[in-house]
Amino acid sequence: MKFDSNQIQKLIHLTFAARDDDTIGCDGCSELMVEFAQAELDGREIPDGLKVVRAHIDQCRCCKAEYRALIDGLEEILP
Ligand SMILES: [Zn+2]
């Protein structure tokens, strides 16, 4: 089976789009998660470097649960 160039373009686009949304994986996410949570709780603007965390949390159920727990914990210790 052969793909024509249109199909190949689409395939490449899909592959890269998926990668753009989630470049850090679960390991990278947990490393940046505390920083991200603090920025969000402070109501600061999320820096570009931390936006990948949001993208990952939106897609990853286990990191989302971890993030919720972290926010709950931080809210308890912060005034
Ligand atoms: Zn994850």
N, CA, C, O and the ligand as a Tripos MOL2 file, in Angstrom:
@<TRIPOS>MOLECULE
protein
  317   315    80     0     0
PROTEIN
NO_CHARGES

@<TRIPOS>ATOM
      1 N           0.8310   -1.2010    0.0000 N.3       1 MET1
      2 CA          0.0000    0.0000    0.0000 C.3       1 MET1
      3 C           0.8730    1.2620    0.0000 C.2       1 MET1
      4 O           1.8500    1.3690    0.7410 O.2       1 MET1
      5 N           0.4920    2.1880   -0.8390 N.am      2 LYS2
      6 CA          1.2620    3.4380   -0.9330 C.3       2 LYS2
      7 C           0.4200    4.6110   -0.4750 C.2       2 LYS2
      8 O          -0.7810    4.6650   -0.7380 O.2       2 LYS2
      9 N           1.0360    5.5250    0.1950 N.am      3 PHE3
     10 CA          0.3590    6.7710    0.5550 C.3       3 PHE3
     11 C           0.6610    7.8290   -0.5040 C.2       3 PHE3
     12 O           1.7720    7.8910   -1.0320 O.2       3 PHE3
     13 N          -0.3240    8.6490   -0.8050 N.am      4 ASP4
     14 CA          0.0250    9.7920   -1.6500 C.3       4 ASP4
     15 C           0.5520   10.9190   -0.7640 C.2       4 ASP4
     16 O           0.4640   10.8410    0.4610 O.2       4 ASP4
     17 N           1.0870   11.9430   -1.3670 N.am      5 SER5
     18 CA          1.7890   12.9450   -0.5600 C.3       5 SER5
     19 C           0.8390   13.7080    0.3660 C.2       5 SER5
     20 O           1.2470   14.1710    1.4310 O.2       5 SER5
     21 N          -0.4160   13.8360   -0.0370 N.am      6 ASN6
     22 CA         -1.3860   14.4870    0.8510 C.3       6 ASN6
     23 C          -1.5750   13.7160    2.1480 C.2       6 ASN6
     24 O          -1.6100   14.2870    3.2390 O.2       6 ASN6
     25 N          -1.6970   12.4080    1.9970 N.am      7 GLN7
     26 CA         -1.8820   11.5750    3.1920 C.3       7 GLN7
     27 C          -0.6470   11.6410    4.0860 C.2       7 GLN7
     28 O          -0.7500   11.6860    5.3120 O.2       7 GLN7
     29 N           0.5050   11.6460    3.4580 N.am      8 ILE8
     30 CA          1.7380   11.7150    4.2420 C.3       8 ILE8
     31 C           1.8170   13.0390    5.0030 C.2       8 ILE8
     32 O           2.1900   13.0670    6.1760 O.2       8 ILE8
     33 N           1.4660   14.1260    4.3350 N.am      9 GLN9
     34 CA          1.4480   15.4310    4.9970 C.3       9 GLN9
     35 C           0.5370   15.4140    6.2240 C.2       9 GLN9
     36 O           0.8920   15.9070    7.2950 O.2       9 GLN9
     37 N          -0.6350   14.8380    6.0330 N.am     10 LYS10
     38 CA         -1.5950   14.7720    7.1390 C.3      10 LYS10
     39 C          -1.0380   13.9750    8.3070 C.2      10 LYS10
     40 O          -1.1710   14.3520    9.4710 O.2      10 LYS10
     41 N          -0.4160   12.8710    7.9550 N.am     11 LEU11
     42 CA          0.1480   11.9850    8.9670 C.3      11 LEU11
     43 C           1.2390   12.7200    9.7600 C.2      11 LEU11
     44 O           1.2860   12.6600   10.9880 O.2      11 LEU11
     45 N           2.1040   13.4090    9.0240 N.am     12 ILE12
     46 CA          3.1780   14.1670    9.6730 C.3      12 ILE12
     47 C           2.5710   15.2340   10.5800 C.2      12 ILE12
     48 O           3.0130   15.4290   11.7130 O.2      12 ILE12
     49 N           1.5720   15.9070   10.0750 N.am     13 HIS13
     50 CA          0.9340   16.9590   10.8480 C.3      13 HIS13
     51 C           0.3530   16.4050   12.1550 C.2      13 HIS13
     52 O           0.5530   16.9820   13.2240 O.2      13 HIS13
     53 N          -0.3530   15.3050   12.0600 N.am     14 LEU14
     54 CA         -0.9470   14.6850   13.2510 C.3      14 LEU14
     55 C           0.1230   14.2870   14.2620 C.2      14 LEU14
     56 O          -0.0190   14.5170   15.4630 O.2      14 LEU14
     57 N           1.1790   13.6960   13.7610 N.am     15 THR15
     58 CA          2.2430   13.2430   14.6470 C.3      15 THR15
     59 C           2.8570   14.4100   15.4120 C.2      15 THR15
     60 O           3.0460   14.3500   16.6270 O.2      15 THR15
     61 N           3.1610   15.4710   14.6710 N.am     16 PHE16
     62 CA          3.7940   16.6070   15.3220 C.3      16 PHE16
     63 C           2.8290   17.3650   16.2210 C.2      16 PHE16
     64 O           3.2260   17.8780   17.2670 O.2      16 PHE16
     65 N           1.5650   17.4390   15.8200 N.am     17 ALA17
     66 CA          0.5780   18.1240   16.6470 C.3      17 ALA17
     67 C           0.4710   17.4300   17.9950 C.2      17 ALA17
     68 O           0.4180   18.0880   19.0330 O.2      17 ALA17
     69 N           0.4410   16.1180   17.9830 N.am     18 ALA18
     70 CA          0.3360   15.3590   19.2210 C.3      18 ALA18
     71 C           1.5580   15.6150   20.0910 C.2      18 ALA18
     72 O           1.4500   15.7510   21.3090 O.2      18 ALA18
     73 N           2.7150   15.6800   19.4560 N.am     19 ARG19
     74 CA          3.9300   15.8690   20.2170 C.3      19 ARG19
     75 C           3.9900   17.2880   20.8120 C.2      19 ARG19
     76 O           4.4740   17.4840   21.9260 O.2      19 ARG19
     77 N           3.4960   18.2580   20.0560 N.am     20 ASP20
     78 CA          3.4940   19.6320   20.5400 C.3      20 ASP20
     79 C           2.6830   19.7910   21.8200 C.2      20 ASP20
     80 O           3.0490   20.5580   22.7100 O.2      20 ASP20
     81 N           1.5850   19.0610   21.8980 N.am     21 ASP21
     82 CA          0.7020   19.1920   23.0430 C.3      21 ASP21
     83 C           1.3040   18.6070   24.3080 C.2      21 ASP21
     84 O           0.9780   19.0340   25.4150 O.2      21 ASP21
     85 N           2.1640   17.6490   24.1430 N.am     22 ASP22
     86 CA          2.6500   16.9400   25.3100 C.3      22 ASP22
     87 C           4.1150   16.5760   25.1100 C.2      22 ASP22
     88 O           4.4420   15.4910   24.6290 O.2      22 ASP22
     89 N           4.9860   17.5000   25.4850 N.am     23 THR23
     90 CA          6.3970   17.2910   25.2110 C.3      23 THR23
     91 C           7.1520   16.7960   26.4290 C.2      23 THR23
     92 O           8.3200   16.4250   26.3130 O.2      23 THR23
     93 N           6.5240   16.7800   27.5840 N.am     24 ILE24
     94 CA          7.3080   16.5420   28.7840 C.3      24 ILE24
     95 C           7.1540   15.1360   29.3600 C.2      24 ILE24
     96 O           8.0780   14.6360   30.0030 O.2      24 ILE24
     97 N           6.0210   14.4950   29.1480 N.am     25 GLY25
     98 CA          5.8190   13.1810   29.7500 C.3      25 GLY25
     99 C           5.5820   13.2860   31.2450 C.2      25 GLY25
    100 O           5.6460   14.3760   31.8130 O.2      25 GLY25
    101 N           5.3100   12.1650   31.8780 N.am     26 CYS26
    102 CA          4.9470   12.1710   33.2970 C.3      26 CYS26
    103 C           6.1170   12.5710   34.1890 C.2      26 CYS26
    104 O           5.9180   13.2360   35.2070 O.2      26 CYS26
    105 N           7.3260   12.1770   33.8220 N.am     27 ASP27
    106 CA          8.4920   12.5280   34.6420 C.3      27 ASP27
    107 C           8.7120   14.0340   34.6560 C.2      27 ASP27
    108 O           8.8770   14.6430   35.7130 O.2      27 ASP27
    109 N           8.7120   14.6210   33.4680 N.am     28 GLY28
    110 CA          8.8970   16.0660   33.3710 C.3      28 GLY28
    111 C           7.7770   16.8050   34.0490 C.2      28 GLY28
    112 O           7.9870   17.8520   34.6620 O.2      28 GLY28
    113 N           6.5880   16.2610   33.9380 N.am     29 CYS29
    114 CA          5.4230   16.8990   34.5280 C.3      29 CYS29
    115 C           5.5460   16.9710   36.0420 C.2      29 CYS29
    116 O           5.2960   18.0210   36.6350 O.2      29 CYS29
    117 N           5.9280   15.8680   36.6720 N.am     30 SER30
    118 CA          5.9920   15.9010   38.1340 C.3      30 SER30
    119 C           7.1260   16.8040   38.6100 C.2      30 SER30
    120 O           7.0630   17.3500   39.7110 O.2      30 SER30
    121 N           8.1640   16.9640   37.7860 N.am     31 GLU31
    122 CA          9.2430   17.8790   38.1550 C.3      31 GLU31
    123 C           8.7770   19.3290   38.1930 C.2      31 GLU31
    124 O           9.1930   20.1060   39.0540 O.2      31 GLU31
    125 N           7.9100   19.6820   37.2500 N.am     32 LEU32
    126 CA          7.4970   21.0820   37.1160 C.3      32 LEU32
    127 C           6.1860   21.3780   37.8230 C.2      32 LEU32
    128 O           5.7540   22.5270   37.9110 O.2      32 LEU32
    129 N           5.5650   20.3280   38.3220 N.am     33 MET33
    130 CA          4.1930   20.4720   38.8090 C.3      33 MET33
    131 C           4.0750   21.4420   39.9960 C.2      33 MET33
    132 O           3.1430   22.2430   40.0590 O.2      33 MET33
    133 N           5.0200   21.3600   40.9250 N.am     34 VAL34
    134 CA          4.9460   22.2210   42.1130 C.3      34 VAL34
    135 C           5.0500   23.6930   41.7090 C.2      34 VAL34
    136 O           4.3040   24.5480   42.1840 O.2      34 VAL34
    137 N           6.0070   23.9520   40.8100 N.am     35 GLU35
    138 CA          6.1920   25.3170   40.3290 C.3      35 GLU35
    139 C           4.9210   25.8190   39.6400 C.2      35 GLU35
    140 O           4.4910   26.9550   39.8390 O.2      35 GLU35
    141 N           4.3480   24.9620   38.8440 N.am     36 PHE36
    142 CA          3.1280   25.3170   38.1230 C.3      36 PHE36
    143 C           1.9750   25.5750   39.0930 C.2      36 PHE36
    144 O           1.2320   26.5460   38.9440 O.2      36 PHE36
    145 N           1.8370   24.7080   40.0740 N.am     37 ALA37
    146 CA          0.7540   24.8540   41.0530 C.3      37 ALA37
    147 C           0.8920   26.1550   41.8290 C.2      37 ALA37
    148 O          -0.1000   26.8310   42.0980 O.2      37 ALA37
    149 N           2.1310   26.5070   42.1910 N.am     38 GLN38
    150 CA          2.3560   27.7430   42.9360 C.3      38 GLN38
    151 C           2.0010   28.9650   42.0980 C.2      38 GLN38
    152 O           1.3890   29.9110   42.5930 O.2      38 GLN38
    153 N           2.3890   28.9390   40.8280 N.am     39 ALA39
    154 CA          2.0550   30.0500   39.9390 C.3      39 ALA39
    155 C           0.5420   30.1920   39.8200 C.2      39 ALA39
    156 O           0.0010   31.2980   39.8280 O.2      39 ALA39
    157 N          -0.1250   29.0500   39.7110 N.am     40 GLU40
    158 CA         -1.5700   29.0960   39.5400 C.3      40 GLU40
    159 C          -2.2670   29.5820   40.8180 C.2      40 GLU40
    160 O          -3.2070   30.3740   40.7570 O.2      40 GLU40
    161 N          -1.8000   29.1030   41.9660 N.am     41 LEU41
    162 CA         -2.4030   29.5280   43.2300 C.3      41 LEU41
    163 C          -2.1530   31.0060   43.5090 C.2      41 LEU41
    164 O          -2.9930   31.6900   44.0940 O.2      41 LEU41
    165 N          -0.9810   31.4910   43.0820 N.am     42 ASP42
    166 CA         -0.6710   32.9090   43.2550 C.3      42 ASP42
    167 C          -1.4430   33.7860   42.2840 C.2      42 ASP42
    168 O          -1.4690   35.0090   42.4250 O.2      42 ASP42
    169 N          -2.0690   33.1610   41.3060 N.am     43 GLY43
    170 CA         -2.7630   33.9230   40.2880 C.3      43 GLY43
    171 C          -1.8110   34.6040   39.3220 C.2      43 GLY43
    172 O          -2.1700   35.5570   38.6290 O.2      43 GLY43
    173 N          -0.5680   34.0850   39.2920 N.am     44 ARG44
    174 CA          0.4110   34.6340   38.3550 C.3      44 ARG44
    175 C           0.1100   34.1360   36.9470 C.2      44 ARG44
    176 O          -0.5680   33.1260   36.7560 O.2      44 ARG44
    177 N           0.6280   34.8660   35.9770 N.am     45 GLU45
    178 CA          0.5030   34.3760   34.6040 C.3      45 GLU45
    179 C           1.4290   33.1800   34.4400 C.2      45 GLU45
    180 O           2.5820   33.2170   34.8690 O.2      45 GLU45
    181 N           0.9250   32.1240   33.8200 N.am     46 ILE46
    182 CA          1.7330   30.9240   33.6640 C.3      46 ILE46
    183 C           2.8240   31.1810   32.6170 C.2      46 ILE46
    184 O           2.5180   31.4960   31.4660 O.2      46 ILE46
    185 N           4.0970   31.0470   33.0150 N.am     47 PRO47
    186 CA          5.1760   31.2540   32.0320 C.3      47 PRO47
    187 C           5.1230   30.1930   30.9340 C.2      47 PRO47
    188 O           4.6310   29.0850   31.1490 O.2      47 PRO47
    189 N           5.6330   30.5450   29.7600 N.am     48 ASP48
    190 CA          5.6090   29.6120   28.6340 C.3      48 ASP48
    191 C           6.2070   28.2600   28.9900 C.2      48 ASP48
    192 O           5.7110   27.2190   28.5600 O.2      48 ASP48
    193 N           7.2700   28.2820   29.7710 N.am     49 GLY49
    194 CA          7.9450   27.0440   30.1290 C.3      49 GLY49
    195 C           7.0940   26.1060   30.9660 C.2      49 GLY49
    196 O           7.3830   24.9130   31.0660 O.2      49 GLY49
    197 N           6.0350   26.6540   31.5720 N.am     50 LEU50
    198 CA          5.1760   25.8170   32.4170 C.3      50 LEU50
    199 C           3.8540   25.4560   31.7350 C.2      50 LEU50
    200 O           3.0620   24.6790   32.2670 O.2      50 LEU50
    201 N           3.6310   26.0280   30.5600 N.am     51 LYS51
    202 CA          2.3620   25.7360   29.8870 C.3      51 LYS51
    203 C           2.2570   24.2850   29.4530 C.2      51 LYS51
    204 O           1.1590   23.7440   29.3210 O.2      51 LYS51
    205 N           3.4040   23.6600   29.2320 N.am     52 VAL52
    206 CA          3.4080   22.2430   28.8780 C.3      52 VAL52
    207 C           2.8390   21.3920   30.0170 C.2      52 VAL52
    208 O           2.2830   20.3170   29.7900 O.2      52 VAL52
    209 N           2.9890   21.8930   31.2400 N.am     53 VAL53
    210 CA          2.4480   21.1590   32.3870 C.3      53 VAL53
    211 C           0.9200   21.1090   32.2860 C.2      53 VAL53
    212 O           0.3000   20.0590   32.4570 O.2      53 VAL53
    213 N           0.3400   22.2660   32.0060 N.am     54 ARG54
    214 CA         -1.1160   22.3340   31.8220 C.3      54 ARG54
    215 C          -1.5600   21.3810   30.7050 C.2      54 ARG54
    216 O          -2.5390   20.6490   30.8510 O.2      54 ARG54
    217 N          -0.8300   21.4040   29.5990 N.am     55 ALA55
    218 CA         -1.1820   20.5390   28.4660 C.3      55 ALA55
    219 C          -1.1100   19.0680   28.8640 C.2      55 ALA55
    220 O          -1.9620   18.2650   28.4840 O.2      55 ALA55
    221 N          -0.0970   18.7360   29.6240 N.am     56 HIS56
    222 CA          0.0500   17.3360   30.0270 C.3      56 HIS56
    223 C          -1.0400   16.9250   31.0230 C.2      56 HIS56
    224 O          -1.6230   15.8470   30.9040 O.2      56 HIS56
    225 N          -1.3050   17.7760   31.9880 N.am     57 ILE57
    226 CA         -2.3180   17.4590   32.9900 C.3      57 ILE57
    227 C          -3.6830   17.2530   32.3390 C.2      57 ILE57
    228 O          -4.4540   16.3830   32.7440 O.2      57 ILE57
    229 N          -3.9660   18.0710   31.3210 N.am     58 ASP58
    230 CA         -5.2450   17.9270   30.6320 C.3      58 ASP58
    231 C          -5.3850   16.5730   29.9420 C.2      58 ASP58
    232 O          -6.4960   16.0870   29.7280 O.2      58 ASP58
    233 N          -4.2590   15.9770   29.6000 N.am     59 GLN59
    234 CA         -4.3090   14.7350   28.8330 C.3      59 GLN59
    235 C          -4.0730   13.5010   29.6750 C.2      59 GLN59
    236 O          -4.4490   12.3980   29.2780 O.2      59 GLN59
    237 N          -3.4650   13.6660   30.8120 N.am     60 CYS60
    238 CA         -2.9710   12.5200   31.5610 C.3      60 CYS60
    239 C          -3.7470   12.3900   32.8680 C.2      60 CYS60
    240 O          -3.6840   13.2600   33.7370 O.2      60 CYS60
    241 N          -4.4770   11.2900   32.9860 N.am     61 ARG61
    242 CA         -5.3600   11.1580   34.1350 C.3      61 ARG61
    243 C          -4.5920   11.0190   35.4410 C.2      61 ARG61
    244 O          -5.0090   11.5640   36.4630 O.2      61 ARG61
    245 N          -3.4840   10.3020   35.4210 N.am     62 CYS62
    246 CA         -2.7830   10.1060   36.6910 C.3      62 CYS62
    247 C          -2.1080   11.3940   37.1630 C.2      62 CYS62
    248 O          -2.0700   11.6730   38.3610 O.2      62 CYS62
    249 N          -1.5780   12.1740   36.2280 N.am     63 CYS63
    250 CA         -0.9670   13.4410   36.6350 C.3      63 CYS63
    251 C          -2.0350   14.4420   37.0680 C.2      63 CYS63
    252 O          -1.7910   15.2780   37.9380 O.2      63 CYS63
    253 N          -3.2010   14.3580   36.4680 N.am     64 LYS64
    254 CA         -4.2740   15.2520   36.8680 C.3      64 LYS64
    255 C          -4.6730   14.9840   38.3230 C.2      64 LYS64
    256 O          -4.8630   15.9140   39.1060 O.2      64 LYS64
    257 N          -4.7950   13.7200   38.6660 N.am     65 ALA65
    258 CA         -5.1380   13.3470   40.0420 C.3      65 ALA65
    259 C          -4.0410   13.8090   41.0130 C.2      65 ALA65
    260 O          -4.3150   14.3000   42.1080 O.2      65 ALA65
    261 N          -2.8000   13.6320   40.5720 N.am     66 GLU66
    262 CA         -1.6690   14.0450   41.4030 C.3      66 GLU66
    263 C          -1.6910   15.5670   41.6050 C.2      66 GLU66
    264 O          -1.4100   16.0690   42.6930 O.2      66 GLU66
    265 N          -2.0220   16.2610   40.5590 N.am     67 TYR67
    266 CA         -2.0590   17.7260   40.6030 C.3      67 TYR67
    267 C          -3.1640   18.2160   41.5440 C.2      67 TYR67
    268 O          -2.9510   19.1320   42.3380 O.2      67 TYR67
    269 N          -4.3350   17.6040   41.4470 N.am     68 ARG68
    270 CA         -5.4330   17.9490   42.3580 C.3      68 ARG68
    271 C          -5.0160   17.7960   43.8060 C.2      68 ARG68
    272 O          -5.2700   18.6640   44.6410 O.2      68 ARG68
    273 N          -4.3660   16.6670   44.0900 N.am     69 ALA69
    274 CA         -3.9200   16.3830   45.4560 C.3      69 ALA69
    275 C          -2.9100   17.4280   45.9110 C.2      69 ALA69
    276 O          -2.9190   17.8660   47.0610 O.2      69 ALA69
    277 N          -2.0380   17.8180   44.9840 N.am     70 LEU70
    278 CA         -1.0320   18.8280   45.2990 C.3      70 LEU70
    279 C          -1.6830   20.1750   45.6060 C.2      70 LEU70
    280 O          -1.3170   20.8370   46.5780 O.2      70 LEU70
    281 N          -2.6400   20.5780   44.7840 N.am     71 ILE71
    282 CA         -3.3530   21.8280   45.0100 C.3      71 ILE71
    283 C          -4.0660   21.8020   46.3630 C.2      71 ILE71
    284 O          -3.9980   22.7660   47.1260 O.2      71 ILE71
    285 N          -4.7400   20.7100   46.6490 N.am     72 ASP72
    286 CA         -5.4200   20.5730   47.9430 C.3      72 ASP72
    287 C          -4.4280   20.7350   49.0840 C.2      72 ASP72
    288 O          -4.6960   21.4340   50.0600 O.2      72 ASP72
    289 N          -3.2810   20.0820   48.9510 N.am     73 GLY73
    290 CA         -2.2590   20.1570   49.9880 C.3      73 GLY73
    291 C          -1.7290   21.5730   50.1450 C.2      73 GLY73
    292 O          -1.5760   22.0570   51.2670 O.2      73 GLY73
    293 N          -1.4500   22.2350   49.0410 N.am     74 LEU74
    294 CA         -0.9150   23.6000   49.1090 C.3      74 LEU74
    295 C          -1.9270   24.5660   49.6950 C.2      74 LEU74
    296 O          -1.5710   25.4570   50.4670 O.2      74 LEU74
    297 N          -3.1880   24.3900   49.3270 N.am     75 GLU75
    298 CA         -4.2130   25.2910   49.8390 C.3      75 GLU75
    299 C          -4.3450   25.1700   51.3470 C.2      75 GLU75
    300 O          -4.6940   26.1310   52.0330 O.2      75 GLU75
    301 N          -4.0610   23.9720   51.8580 N.am     76 GLU76
    302 CA         -4.1550   23.7950   53.3040 C.3      76 GLU76
    303 C          -3.0230   24.4770   54.0540 C.2      76 GLU76
    304 O          -3.2230   24.9860   55.1570 O.2      76 GLU76
    305 N          -1.8370   24.4880   53.4610 N.am     77 ILE77
    306 CA         -0.7130   25.0710   54.1940 C.3      77 ILE77
    307 C          -0.5440   26.5560   53.9180 C.2      77 ILE77
    308 O           0.1100   27.2600   54.6880 O.2      77 ILE77
    309 N          -1.1280   27.0380   52.8280 N.am     78 LEU78
    310 CA         -1.0270   28.4760   52.5350 C.3      78 LEU78
    311 C          -2.1280   29.2320   53.2470 C.2      78 LEU78
    312 O          -3.2080   28.6860   53.4760 O.2      78 LEU78
    313 N          -1.8670   30.4960   53.6050 N.am     79 PRO79
    314 CA         -2.8730   31.2850   54.2980 C.3      79 PRO79
    315 C          -4.1190   31.5500   53.4270 C.2      79 PRO79
    316 O          -5.0580   32.2060   53.8780 O.2      79 PRO79
    317 ZN          1.3520   12.0910   33.2330 Zn       80 ZN80
@<TRIPOS>BOND
     1     1     2 1
     2     2     3 1
     3     3     4 2
     4     3     5 am
     5     5     6 1
     6     6     7 1
     7     7     8 2
     8     7     9 am
     9     9    10 1
    10    10    11 1
    11    11    12 2
    12    11    13 am
    13    13    14 1
    14    14    15 1
    15    15    16 2
    16    15    17 am
    17    17    18 1
    18    18    19 1
    19    19    20 2
    20    19    21 am
    21    21    22 1
    22    22    23 1
    23    23    24 2
    24    23    25 am
    25    25    26 1
    26    26    27 1
    27    27    28 2
    28    27    29 am
    29    29    30 1
    30    30    31 1
    31    31    32 2
    32    31    33 am
    33    33    34 1
    34    34    35 1
    35    35    36 2
    36    35    37 am
    37    37    38 1
    38    38    39 1
    39    39    40 2
    40    39    41 am
    41    41    42 1
    42    42    43 1
    43    43    44 2
    44    43    45 am
    45    45    46 1
    46    46    47 1
    47    47    48 2
    48    47    49 am
    49    49    50 1
    50    50    51 1
    51    51    52 2
    52    51    53 am
    53    53    54 1
    54    54    55 1
    55    55    56 2
    56    55    57 am
    57    57    58 1
    58    58    59 1
    59    59    60 2
    60    59    61 am
    61    61    62 1
    62    62    63 1
    63    63    64 2
    64    63    65 am
    65    65    66 1
    66    66    67 1
    67    67    68 2
    68    67    69 am
    69    69    70 1
    70    70    71 1
    71    71    72 2
    72    71    73 am
    73    73    74 1
    74    74    75 1
    75    75    76 2
    76    75    77 am
    77    77    78 1
    78    78    79 1
    79    79    80 2
    80    79    81 am
    81    81    82 1
    82    82    83 1
    83    83    84 2
    84    83    85 am
    85    85    86 1
    86    86    87 1
    87    87    88 2
    88    87    89 am
    89    89    90 1
    90    90    91 1
    91    91    92 2
    92    91    93 am
    93    93    94 1
    94    94    95 1
    95    95    96 2
    96    95    97 am
    97    97    98 1
    98    98    99 1
    99    99   100 2
   100    99   101 am
   101   101   102 1
   102   102   103 1
   103   103   104 2
   104   103   105 am
   105   105   106 1
   106   106   107 1
   107   107   108 2
   108   107   109 am
   109   109   110 1
   110   110   111 1
   111   111   112 2
   112   111   113 am
   113   113   114 1
   114   114   115 1
   115   115   116 2
   116   115   117 am
   117   117   118 1
   118   118   119 1
   119   119   120 2
   120   119   121 am
   121   121   122 1
   122   122   123 1
   123   123   124 2
   124   123   125 am
   125   125   126 1
   126   126   127 1
   127   127   128 2
   128   127   129 am
   129   129   130 1
   130   130   131 1
   131   131   132 2
   132   131   133 am
   133   133   134 1
   134   134   135 1
   135   135   136 2
   136   135   137 am
   137   137   138 1
   138   138   139 1
   139   139   140 2
   140   139   141 am
   141   141   142 1
   142   142   143 1
   143   143   144 2
   144   143   145 am
   145   145   146 1
   146   146   147 1
   147   147   148 2
   148   147   149 am
   149   149   150 1
   150   150   151 1
   151   151   152 2
   152   151   153 am
   153   153   154 1
   154   154   155 1
   155   155   156 2
   156   155   157 am
   157   157   158 1
   158   158   159 1
   159   159   160 2
   160   159   161 am
   161   161   162 1
   162   162   163 1
   163   163   164 2
   164   163   165 am
   165   165   166 1
   166   166   167 1
   167   167   168 2
   168   167   169 am
   169   169   170 1
   170   170   171 1
   171   171   172 2
   172   171   173 am
   173   173   174 1
   174   174   175 1
   175   175   176 2
   176   175   177 am
   177   177   178 1
   178   178   179 1
   179   179   180 2
   180   179   181 am
   181   181   182 1
   182   182   183 1
   183   183   184 2
   184   183   185 am
   185   185   186 1
   186   186   187 1
   187   187   188 2
   188   187   189 am
   189   189   190 1
   190   190   191 1
   191   191   192 2
   192   191   193 am
   193   193   194 1
   194   194   195 1
   195   195   196 2
   196   195   197 am
   197   197   198 1
   198   198   199 1
   199   199   200 2
   200   199   201 am
   201   201   202 1
   202   202   203 1
   203   203   204 2
   204   203   205 am
   205   205   206 1
   206   206   207 1
   207   207   208 2
   208   207   209 am
   209   209   210 1
   210   210   211 1
   211   211   212 2
   212   211   213 am
   213   213   214 1
   214   214   215 1
   215   215   216 2
   216   215   217 am
   217   217   218 1
   218   218   219 1
   219   219   220 2
   220   219   221 am
   221   221   222 1
   222   222   223 1
   223   223   224 2
   224   223   225 am
   225   225   226 1
   226   226   227 1
   227   227   228 2
   228   227   229 am
   229   229   230 1
   230   230   231 1
   231   231   232 2
   232   231   233 am
   233   233   234 1
   234   234   235 1
   235   235   236 2
   236   235   237 am
   237   237   238 1
   238   238   239 1
   239   239   240 2
   240   239   241 am
   241   241   242 1
   242   242   243 1
   243   243   244 2
   244   243   245 am
   245   245   246 1
   246   246   247 1
   247   247   248 2
   248   247   249 am
   249   249   250 1
   250   250   251 1
   251   251   252 2
   252   251   253 am
   253   253   254 1
   254   254   255 1
   255   255   256 2
   256   255   257 am
   257   257   258 1
   258   258   259 1
   259   259   260 2
   260   259   261 am
   261   261   262 1
   262   262   263 1
   263   263   264 2
   264   263   265 am
   265   265   266 1
   266   266   267 1
   267   267   268 2
   268   267   269 am
   269   269   270 1
   270   270   271 1
   271   271   272 2
   272   271   273 am
   273   273   274 1
   274   274   275 1
   275   275   276 2
   276   275   277 am
   277   277   278 1
   278   278   279 1
   279   279   280 2
   280   279   281 am
   281   281   282 1
   282   282   283 1
   283   283   284 2
   284   283   285 am
   285   285   286 1
   286   286   287 1
   287   287   288 2
   288   287   289 am
   289   289   290 1
   290   290   291 1
   291   291   292 2
   292   291   293 am
   293   293   294 1
   294   294   295 1
   295   295   296 2
   296   295   297 am
   297   297   298 1
   298   298   299 1
   299   299   300 2
   300   299   301 am
   301   301   302 1
   302   302   303 1
   303   303   304 2
   304   303   305 am
   305   305   306 1
   306   306   307 1
   307   307   308 2
   308   307   309 am
   309   309   310 1
   310   310   311 1
   311   311   312 2
   312   311   313 am
   313   313   314 1
   314   314   315 1
   315   315   316 2
@<TRIPOS>SUBSTRUCTURE
     1 MET1         2 RESIDUE 1 A MET
     2 LYS2         6 RESIDUE 1 A LYS
     3 PHE3        10 RESIDUE 1 A PHE
     4 ASP4        14 RESIDUE 1 A ASP
     5 SER5        18 RESIDUE 1 A SER
     6 ASN6        22 RESIDUE 1 A ASN
     7 GLN7        26 RESIDUE 1 A GLN
     8 ILE8        30 RESIDUE 1 A ILE
     9 GLN9        34 RESIDUE 1 A GLN
    10 LYS10       38 RESIDUE 1 A LYS
    11 LEU11       42 RESIDUE 1 A LEU
    12 ILE12       46 RESIDUE 1 A ILE
    13 HIS13       50 RESIDUE 1 A HIS
    14 LEU14       54 RESIDUE 1 A LEU
    15 THR15       58 RESIDUE 1 A THR
    16 PHE16       62 RESIDUE 1 A PHE
    17 ALA17       66 RESIDUE 1 A ALA
    18 ALA18       70 RESIDUE 1 A ALA
    19 ARG19       74 RESIDUE 1 A ARG
    20 ASP20       78 RESIDUE 1 A ASP
    21 ASP21       82 RESIDUE 1 A ASP
    22 ASP22       86 RESIDUE 1 A ASP
    23 THR23       90 RESIDUE 1 A THR
    24 ILE24       94 RESIDUE 1 A ILE
    25 GLY25       98 RESIDUE 1 A GLY
    26 CYS26      102 RESIDUE 1 A CYS
    27 ASP27      106 RESIDUE 1 A ASP
    28 GLY28      110 RESIDUE 1 A GLY
    29 CYS29      114 RESIDUE 1 A CYS
    30 SER30      118 RESIDUE 1 A SER
    31 GLU31      122 RESIDUE 1 A GLU
    32 LEU32      126 RESIDUE 1 A LEU
    33 MET33      130 RESIDUE 1 A MET
    34 VAL34      134 RESIDUE 1 A VAL
    35 GLU35      138 RESIDUE 1 A GLU
    36 PHE36      142 RESIDUE 1 A PHE
    37 ALA37      146 RESIDUE 1 A ALA
    38 GLN38      150 RESIDUE 1 A GLN
    39 ALA39      154 RESIDUE 1 A ALA
    40 GLU40      158 RESIDUE 1 A GLU
    41 LEU41      162 RESIDUE 1 A LEU
    42 ASP42      166 RESIDUE 1 A ASP
    43 GLY43      170 RESIDUE 1 A GLY
    44 ARG44      174 RESIDUE 1 A ARG
    45 GLU45      178 RESIDUE 1 A GLU
    46 ILE46      182 RESIDUE 1 A ILE
    47 PRO47      186 RESIDUE 1 A PRO
    48 ASP48      190 RESIDUE 1 A ASP
    49 GLY49      194 RESIDUE 1 A GLY
    50 LEU50      198 RESIDUE 1 A LEU
    51 LYS51      202 RESIDUE 1 A LYS
    52 VAL52      206 RESIDUE 1 A VAL
    53 VAL53      210 RESIDUE 1 A VAL
    54 ARG54      214 RESIDUE 1 A ARG
    55 ALA55      218 RESIDUE 1 A ALA
    56 HIS56      222 RESIDUE 1 A HIS
    57 ILE57      226 RESIDUE 1 A ILE
    58 ASP58      230 RESIDUE 1 A ASP
    59 GLN59      234 RESIDUE 1 A GLN
    60 CYS60      238 RESIDUE 1 A CYS
    61 ARG61      242 RESIDUE 1 A ARG
    62 CYS62      246 RESIDUE 1 A CYS
    63 CYS63      250 RESIDUE 1 A CYS
    64 LYS64      254 RESIDUE 1 A LYS
    65 ALA65      258 RESIDUE 1 A ALA
    66 GLU66      262 RESIDUE 1 A GLU
    67 TYR67      266 RESIDUE 1 A TYR
    68 ARG68      270 RESIDUE 1 A ARG
    69 ALA69      274 RESIDUE 1 A ALA
    70 LEU70      278 RESIDUE 1 A LEU
    71 ILE71      282 RESIDUE 1 A ILE
    72 ASP72      286 RESIDUE 1 A ASP
    73 GLY73      290 RESIDUE 1 A GLY
    74 LEU74      294 RESIDUE 1 A LEU
    75 GLU75      298 RESIDUE 1 A GLU
    76 GLU76      302 RESIDUE 1 A GLU
    77 ILE77      306 RESIDUE 1 A ILE
    78 LEU78      310 RESIDUE 1 A LEU
    79 PRO79      314 RESIDUE 1 A PRO
    80 ZN80       317 GROUP 0 **** ****
